Amino acid sequence: MSASAADATAAGLSRFVPIAAWLPRYDRSWLRWDVVAGLTVWAIVVPESIAYAVIAGVPVEYGLYAVPLALLGYVVFGGCRQLFVGPSATVASVSAVALGDAAGSSPSASQAVVLSAALALMVGVIYVLLGLARMGFVARFFAKPVLDGFIVGLGLFIAVGQLPHLVGIEKPEGNTVHIFVTTLRDIGSWEWTTVAVGILSLAALFAFARFAPKAPGALIVVAASIIAVRAFDLTSHGVQIVGEVPTGFHFASWSEISWDQLRDLLPGALAVILVGFAQSIATAKAYGAKNGYRVDANQELIGYGAANIGAGVLQGFTVTGSLSKSAAAEEAGGKSPVLLAITSALTVVTILFLAGLFRNLAEATLAAVVIHAVSGMIDFPKLARLWRTHRDEFVLAAGALLGVIVFDILPGVVIGVALSFALLIRRLDHPYVALLGRSRDGTRFEDLTAHEDATAVPGALIYRFESPLVFANAEIFSDGVLGAVAEADPAPEAVILDFESVPDIDSTGDDALIELQGTLQDQHIRLLVVRAMSDVRELMSRDGAMDAIGADNVYPTVREAVTSLS
């Protein structure tokens, strides 16, 4: 094979297997930093993965099983060098709901394990197929304000779901609001020793986060809880513990699952992908921008797919990107994805030799770990900012939030997607338009409404339309232009359409332009188009709008169009 052919092969491989690009260039001086960061992340991952297993509805050891191959899968196929992909409260909760839909309210432990693992494999395969089909745009199905509201609702859903474990009572049935109200109403049934353990654990976790953020707070609190249970015989005072946690890998039989159950898991798999990908890609792109490289959404889909397949192979549950663990790794000095491989190896050591140490862990402490982990999701200030600045977006965010806490997670996902499309349709249906005039110093053209010192150009109506010109708003566009012409006094000699902010045009939009040209021509008014993007000009040419308007009436700038009227 020639050198050029070898280079081409290597380039092709690195495109689909990013580790082939960065590993040969790995600087060995980074290793000590990656080891420290790997240890730091391991100290967070172990207690949180055990806690997330409780959310997912599987035995706690399977939270650890979800880690090793998931991390390695993302190391090999993922494109963001700072992102941690592993167990998450978000997708663990969606997994639990999907599990319930497929197996009913009380599946056996082994059935819960194989259903959760099958869901992870299904999610992984769909992710990979979406990536190969270059469907990275699916993240846009959740508008950011709707996603913000959904995440707050999900945080409340998870936190409130852990409150009964924090106070030592059985978890009530019903939605989040009912669970919260019932838990408070049953205060007479609370186990006060359990309450003390839970509150002390929660306070310690927040104290570590506030005063010693680099310390492995979750691991320290978990260790202290295990020691306290043994030292003070807390089980005899009503404190429930995790119980036996076997060392080594112990797999359930795949025969526990049926084809009908696999079919019933599909809606849950799609929900995991929608929520998990929207969160993960936002974090990955933020780190890419911060560190000066581009994150390919389609490659990320493949990376998340490999991670979920890895989790499913070891019978773990679904995984996704984590901002908190990614930030912890960066703060600890991590330089590359090698730190994830180190965390993976340490987790295997934990499974093989250390898992039994968690037998005496208080369930109240586990609940505290979960509540602390999701506390960052409950970002009311972000919703308050929407209330102050974009009331319509706040309404959508609040709708997604209420959808989760009133109806449940999967209905909340459906509501979130529906609200996202509602926001898109509203944006298309209510585009911003502006009439432009010459600035006071004559150097530019400005919105006459926003700039009182700008003056209209005599004989010209300059109309800026800030939206794709498509079927949803083509009539609004035409009515807006003709309405502005009717209100102008004196009537303009020409209408100049500023298309700088029109990224797309469909056949309905083209027809609207053609009809507008005919109507204005009947009124002896010339129609000009300026600053249209190349794609838009091509579409106008293809559909006939350019022929109707005339190529000599299309200009690169507003100034040139105005000059042509002289």
C-alpha positions, 0 to 999 in steps of 0.5 A, a space after each residue: 500500500 502506498 504512503 498516500 493510500 495509507 494516509 487516506 485509510 488512516 484518515 477514514 478510520 479516524 473519522 469513524 473511530 476518533 481514538 485512531 486520531 488522538 491516541 497516537 498523538 497522546 503526550 505521555 506527560 499527561 498520564 499522571 494528570 489523567 490518573 488523578 482525574 480518573 481516580 477523582 471521577 471514580 470516587 464520584 461514579 461508584 456511589 452515584 452509580 449505585 444510587 442511580 441503580 435504585 432509580 432505574 429499578 435494578 439491584 445496586 450492583 448493576 449500577 456499577 456494571 453499567 460503567 466499564 464498557 460504556 466508558 470504553 465504548 465512548 473512549 473509542 467512538 466518541 468525539 468529545 475529549 472532555 465528556 464523561 458518558 455513564 450512568 445518569 439520574 436522567 436516563 435512569 429514571 426514563 429507563 425505570 418508566 420504560 421498564 414498568 411499561 414493559 413488565 408491569 409494576 412489580 417485575 422480578 429483580 432478574 426480569 428488571 435487569 434484563 429489561 433494563 439491559 435490553 433497553 440499553 442495547 436497543 438505545 445503543 443500536 438506534 443511536 448508531 443507526 441514527 449516527 450512520 444515517 447522519 441524523 444528528 439534528 434529532 436533538 433539535 426536537 427539544 427546544 431549549 426552553 422546553 428542555 430546561 423546563 423538562 429537566 427541572 421537572 425531571 429533577 423534581 420527579 427524581 428528588 421527590 421520588 427519593 423523599 420516602 427513602 429519606 424518611 423511612 416510609 414506603 413510597 406512595 403510589 401516584 404522580 410527583 405531586 401526590 407523592 410529595 403531599 402524601 409523604 409530608 402528610 404521613 409525618 407520623 410514620 417517619 423513622 426519625 433515626 432514618 430521617 437523621 441519617 438522611 438529613 446529615 448525609 444530605 447536609 454533608 454532601 452540600 457542605 462538601 460541594 460548597 466548601 471542599 468541591 474537589 474532595 470526593 464528597 459522595 464517597 466520603 459520605 457513603 463510607 461514613 454511612 457504612 461505618 455509622 451503621 456498623 458502629 451504632 447498630 442503626 439497623 436495630 433502630 429502623 434504618 434500612 440498608 442496601 443489603 448484600 452486594 455480591 462481588 464479581 459479575 453476576 448476570 441474569 438470564 436473557 430468557 426472562 425477556 419476550 419479544 412483546 416486551 422488547 416492542 413495549 420498550 421502544 417508546 422508552 428507547 426513543 425517549 431516552 435518545 431524545 432526552 439523553 442526546 439533547 443533554 449530551 450534545 449540548 455539553 459536548 459542544 460546549 467543551 468542544 468550543 471551549 477547547 477549540 475543536 469541532 464536535 460532530 453530532 453524528 459521530 457523537 450519536 455513534 459514540 453514545 450508541 457504543 457506550 449504551 451497547 457496552 452498558 447493555 452487554 454487562 447488563 447495566 442500564 442506559 447511559 448518557 453524557 454527564 456535565 457534573 462528572 465531565 466538570 469534575 474530571 476537568 477540574 482535577 486536571 484531566 487531559 484526555 479520554 484516557 482518564 475514562 479508561 482509568 475510571 473504567 479499570 477502577 470500576 472493574 476492580 470495585 466490582 471484583 473486590 470492593 462491592 461487598 463493602 456497600 452492604 451496610 450502606 443506609 438507604 437514606 444515604 443513597 437517597 441523599 446522594 440522588 437528591 444532591 446529584 439532581 439538585 443541579 437540575 432544579 434550576 428555578 433561576 433559569 425559569 425565572 429569567 425566561 419569565 422576565 425576558 420571554 414569557 411565551 418561552 416560559 409558558 412552554 417550559 412550565 408546560 414541560 415541567 408540569 407534564 413530568 410531575 403531573 403525568 409522568 416522564 414518558 408523557 412529559 417527553 411527548 408534551 415536551 416534543 409537542 411544545 417544541 413544535 408549537 414553539 417552532 410553529 409560533 416562531 414561523 407564524 410570528 416572524 419579526 419584520 422591520 421597515 428600514 430607513 437610512 441612519 442619521 449619519 447615512 452609513 447604514 440602514 436601520 429599523 425605523 421603530 428601534 432607531 427614532 433618528 433613522 429616516 425613511 428613504 423617499 420613494 422606497 419601502 425597505 421591508 426586512 423579513 426575519 424568518 424562513 419564508 415557508 408555507 406556515 408564514 407565506 400569507 403573513 409575509 404577503 399581507 405584511 408587505 401589502 399592508 405596509 404599502 397601503 399605509 405608506 404615504 406617499 405610495 412607494 415607487 419600489 419595495 425592497 425586500 431585505 432577505 438577509 435573515 431568510 435562511 430558506 424558502 419553499 415552493 409556497 414562499 416562492 409562489 407568494 413572491 410571484 403573486 406579490 410581484 404581480 400585485 405590485 406590478 399592477 400598482 406600478 411598484 417595482 419589487 427588488 430583493 437584496 442580500 438573499 443567501 445563495 441557497 435562497 437565490 438558487 431555490 428562487 431560480 428553480 421555482 420561477 420566482 427569480 424569473 418573475 422578479 427579474 435577475 436585474 432586480 436582485 442586489 447584494 446590498 440595500 445601498 445598491 438597490 436604493 441607488 438603482 432607484 435614482 
